[in-house]
């Protein structure tokens, strides 16, 4: 009987741990936020929508952002451009976290 109670206790603890590892995202919404990343003037676009995990949004244009001596190339999830690249109009699938998009600039000749 003691072995049975110990087994049940271990199973209950494991199920609680596993439940904690799988965050409950029901009803939660997430944002897509745009950053100029070195801009010298202008305003980054604003996405006023809130998305549920699994929904798809469309990547916005640069709005009025500009950077002296540079041209806007695309957006990236990392400021140095080494992660996920998104071009204007691309679909972007929302996960269970906010998405931060940084402008990536190319030097003008």
N, C-alpha and C positions, 0 to 999 in steps of 0.2 A: 504493500500500500504506500509506503514511503517513497519508493521508486516512482510510482505512478504520480504522486503529488509533486515530486521534484520535476518530472517530465512536463507536467501541465504548467508548472511555474516557469520553467525555461521557455516553453512555447509561448506563453503569455508575454514574457519579457521580449522575446524575439519579435513577436508581432507588433509590440509597441515601438520597438526600435525601427522596424521596417516602415511603419506608418509615419514615423517622424522623418524618414528619409525621402518620402514622397510628399512634397508640399501640396497642400490643398489649394488649387488655383481657381476653384469654382467661384464665379462672381468677381474675380479680380480683373482689373484692366491695366493696360500698359501703354506707355507713350513712346513716340519717336521724336527725339530731340536733335536739333541741328546746331552745329557750332562752326564759327567762321575760321578758326584755326590759323590765326595770323593775319586776318583781314585788316586792311587799313581804313575801310569805310563800308557803309551799308549795313543791312540787317539780314541775319539768317532767316530762312523760312520758318514758319511756325505750323506745326500740325496740331490742331486743336482737338483732334479725334482721340478717343481712348479705345484701345483694341483689346480683345480677348485673345489669349494664347491660341494659336492656330489660324487666326484671321490674316488676311493679306492686305497690305497697304501699298500705295504707289509712292515712290521716292520723288520728292519735290525738287524744283529748280533751285538755283542759288539765291533767288530773290534779288536783293540789291547789293549783295556782297561783292566787294572787289578788293584787290590787293595790288598795290603799286608794283609794276614790273613783273606781274604774274598773270596767268589766265587760269580760270577755274577749270579743273579737269573732271572731277567726280567726287563722290562721297566715300568715306571709308570708316569702318568701325574702330579704327585706331588712328591717332593723330599723325603717325609717321607713314600711314598708307600701307602697312604690312598685313592687314587682316582682310576682312570682307569688303570688296569694292562694289559700290552701287552707282549706276548711272541714272541720270534724270529719267523718270518714267518707268524704271525697273520695278517689278513687284518685289516686295520684301515681306517675308513671312514672320509674323510676330511670335516670339517664344514667350516664356513665362518670366520675362524681365523687360525693363525699359531698354530701348535701343538708342545708342548715341552715335550720330553720324557727324563726322568731321570733314570739312572741305579740304580737298587735296588740290594744291596749286602747282602749276608748271611754270618755270621761268620763261619769260618772253625772250625771243632772240634779239 
